[in-house]
């Protein structure tokens, strides 16, 4: 072999070695980046996928924001009271019933007569209470005699909405448990020995008939 031919063979071998070394370096670099190199193709760097956040039912997810669970506000509740003025509120607004209102408060019956009802109340005026001996009234209003006061006051209350047109002569059961006696004398209406001085004061939960004498149960 001539010297020129030998040098040319050596150069060709060195060229192959350089190409092979470059190819190995490229493969090593791609392996570290998570890609695979196929001769004649373009390598694409590997990408990382971030899992989507879990969405709780009833929530709205906005990119870049934190989801907040939906909340439900329970419907409100409350005690139902009749619309308009009740028997208790009408009595409280009439100066002729101020003693009756004081007695209702002492007997804890204001809420009862503010309830749905309906009730018919034969309501003693201040003049009716003035007929009682002062000592009797003062004694009834004492906290120790609350049960007795309740008995007297509920003796003035009848269940239902009984107006002057529907009121009939005869015994009528009261909330207290005993009967009162209704007497019709022309245009005059009497409850036991009390006279109705003002009839049919209508309330949202019943009716009031003002009387001129306090009714006292027999027992």
Beta strands, then each sheet from edge to edge (+ up, - down):
strand 1: 119-124
strand 2: 157-159
strand 3: 170-173
strand 4: 179-185
strand 5: 188-191
strand 6: 194-203
strand 7: 206-211
sheet 1: 2+ 1- 7- 6+ 5- 4+ 3-
end
